[in-house]
Amino acid sequence: MDPPAPPGPPDSFSFLTVPFHVEPKNIVEDDPQERVSAEAAILNSRVHYYSRLTGSSDRLLSPPNHVIPRPEEIYIYSPLGTAFKVTGSDQSSKNPSIITIFAIWNTMMGTSILSIPWGIKQAGFTLGILILIFTGLLMLYCCYVVLKSPKAIPYVDTSDWEFPDVCRYYFGKFGQWSSLFFSMVSLIGAMVVYWVLMSNFLFNTGQFIHNYAYNVNMSDSEFGTNGSDRVICPYPNTDPGGNFTISTHYLDNSGNDTSDVGSFEHWWSKTNTIPFYLIILLLPLLCFHSASFFARFTFLGTISVIYLIALVTVKAVHLGFHLEFHWFDTTQFYVPEFRLLFPQLTGVLTLAFFIHNCIITLMKSNKHQENNVRDLSVAYLLVGLTYLYVGVLIFAAFPAPPLFKDCIEPNFLDNFPSSDVMVFVARTFLLFQMITVYPLLGYLVRVQMMGQIFGNHYPSFFHVLALNILIVGAGVLMAKFYPNIGSIIRFSGATCGLALVFVFPALVHMISLRRQGLLRWPSALFHICLILLGIANLLGQFFM
């Protein structure tokens, strides 16, 4: 690991450079008119002297670190001739490490968890596990570089900076606008995935309610297992990378004529009607001036993930494990342990472990800043274990034979029929969670894009409406013509990861070390390899 950067000025530096002088007898602490020591009075005069030498834009004659008072010696001075000791920020508003760790875990646990079993299948069981561990460690290191990047900038107050500000400092306007672009790719890509999944969940939820109300027995696919824990293969004769409308086969209408069923199927189609129904609900929500109302429902994300873990556990216990190790050759029911389609998993994992654009903000609320690296590492460990648990159990429990392991879908819930009660509850939870999170993502897109272009987060209703129509239109088109969340996730993850995970963090780290005279060839070679891995990850998505 590279040696740490030399410490910069404390956070109080910004107001200490303002000229000030106060008589020692007017310094008050706990008791009125308490006198301070002669050493403190001399220190005050020295800082005052330095502050008279420098202008607001000239940092060359700024007070050196050794004359800056310690935090417990800093005072705020008033024109009335009194001063009050600075006690620091309100520690009660800070979070302990355990809260910070689970906040990171909850933020990273998104829709990618539904595609992890499919990604492991694409890479092969053994290679998939190795890639998941390796990618998690790589993403953790890049996130650590992002987290420490503001502190490596000397003589500048970076307490309110985010990573795009760091990119602007090192790369100018190009860094600012390119980081904004790739941040938009990740956010809009997530919104498109949400639209596809909401269409899927709403379709299956409505179908479950309709079939229960009208006592309709149906099978989502003729390729499936029997028993109470039924597993289906929706598209047994298609390319696993594709996704098409499920053809339903009605076995028993129980007194309802087929015209009623056909009418429902016509107006309740996963690709032809449901994506348009969502416009009525979600487009007005995106136009809200503030998204604070929806932020109150973020707890639904934690509940959904916990329920998914419980669902996976129950299904695995009931189905048992179905594994055969064929290292390089495909058999009738099993995929090989090492497959050339592994870049599809790396693309999914790049987005699954992606938190780099908001990690600085999350860590600012940590009560013990000295534990940031440890807490970040523990959070990544929990995320990696969660992905491993879900991915390995779903892959291992998938019943092959009689089905084929290649039948595992990009959304593993699609491998269970719409009549499954536990899966119905999971889809309902996820549907309500995504309905509340979707406006939050749209708000983030609006704030970043409108703020950079117009300097105003809400320039006008028509500006916001035009932006929201473009975002919603992208989601509708993908849900209708290419509802494959696995491919959407891997392309958006590899694209935003190229810049915000691999290229910019590596370049920022190397430039910072070079300016300090600490850059060595092993470090330079390692970070150049990181950049090449990011490029290879993106290019690999187009050839698989």
KABELGI-V109117 format. One record per helix or strand of 2 or more residues. SS is the DSSP state (H for helix, E for strand). FROM is the first residue (numbers start at 1). TO is the last residue. If there is no record, write none. Layout:
BEGIN
SS;FROM;TO, SS;FROM;TO
END
This chain:
BEGIN
H;13;16, H;24;26, H;38;53, H;65;67, H;71;73, E;75;77, E;83;85, H;91;93, H;97;108, H;111;123, H;125;152, H;163;213, E;217;219, E;249;252, H;258;267, H;274;286, H;292;295, H;299;319, H;340;352, H;359;364, H;369;397, H;405;407, H;412;415, H;421;454, H;461;481, H;485;516, H;521;541
END
